[in-house]
Amino acid sequence: QVQLVEAGGGLGQAGGSLRLPCAASGRTYSILRIGWFRQAPGKERDLVAQINSSGSRFYADAVKGRFTISRDNAKNTVYLQMNSLKPDDTAVYYCSAGVSNGVRTDDYWGQGTQVTVSS
């Protein structure tokens, strides 16, 4: 199993920045992909950014050019650097990892962290 713990959420100003770390523990060597989803009130949970084991990155169109996902393998931590924040970025942000057990890939989730951006 893999455990994911997010931090760094809180209040941000429009145009400002926040950084969200996600610390992974457990079978981190089996993580194939790890990233961030977000869910605003009344909306579906959407993928924001993801990085896979080869280092390839994906960004949702809504955050391209503003958000950057990175990882520190020594600390088993993934970061979401959020710049040029907008009120539309307000949501609960969830860290998620796809973990291989040799047969299939299972998804693990963190508890979520609230990000609120004021105008």
N, C-alpha and C positions, 0 to 999 in steps of 0.2 A: 504494500500500500504506500501511498504518497500523501503527505499532509502539506497543505498550503496555508500560509498565514499572510494576509495582506495588512498593510499599514499605510499611513500617509494621507488618508482622506481628510476632508474637512472643508472649510470655506475658502473660496478663491474669488478673486475679482476678475471681471471681464478684462481680457488682455494680459492677465497674469499667468503664473505658472504654478504647477504642483507636480510632485513626483510620488509615484506609488510604487513601493517595493513589495515583492511577493517572495517570501522565503519558503523554499521547498525542503522537505525532509523525508526520510524513509528511502524507498527504492528509486532515488533520483536518477540512477544510471539507466533506468528503463523509460525515462521520459522521452517521448518522440517529438512532442510539441508542447509549448506552453505559451499562454497569452492572457489577454484581458478581454472580458465581455463587459457590457454595461446594460442596465435596465432602468429606464425612466418609468415613473408612475403611469400605469395604464398601457404600457408598451411592452413589446417582446424583448427578450434578452438578445442582444446583438453582439457579434464579434467586433472588437475594436482594433486589436493588433495581436499578432502572433509571431512567434519565432520557432523554427523547427530545429531538429538536432544537427542539421547541416549548416545552420545559420541563416537560412532564407527567412525573409520577413514578409509579412502581409499587413496591410493597413486598410481599414475601411475608408471609403472615399471621403466621408465626413471629417476624418482626422488627418488625412494625408498632408504632409507639409507642416503640421502642428505638433503631432505626437511622435515620439520615438520610443521603440521598445529595444531594450538591451539586456544582456545577461552577464552575470559575474559567476563563472563556473566554480571558482574557488569558494564562493560563499553560497552557492546553490540558490542564488537570488536573481529574479528578473525584475526589471524596472520599467515603468511606463512614465516617461517624461512628457508632461502635458504643458505645452506652451500656447500662447495666444488663446487662452481659454474663452469660451463663449457660454452664455446662459444655457444654451442647448446641450452643453456637456454635462449638465446636472443629471446625476443618476447614481445608482449603486453600482460600483465597479467590482467585478468578480474575477479573481485569478482562476484559471483553469488549465489543467494539464492532461494530455493524452498519454497514457502509460501502457506500454506493452507488457503482456504477461506471457508472451511467446506464442499465444494462440489468437488473441484478439487485443484490441486497444480499448481500455477503459478510461472514462473521463472522470477526473477528480476536480473538486471545486473548493475554493476557500469560502470563508463566511461572508465576504463582501465588505466593502467600505464605502461610506457615503461621500460623494463629492457634490458640493453645492457651489455654483458659480453665480455671483450676483452681478447685475448690470451696473 
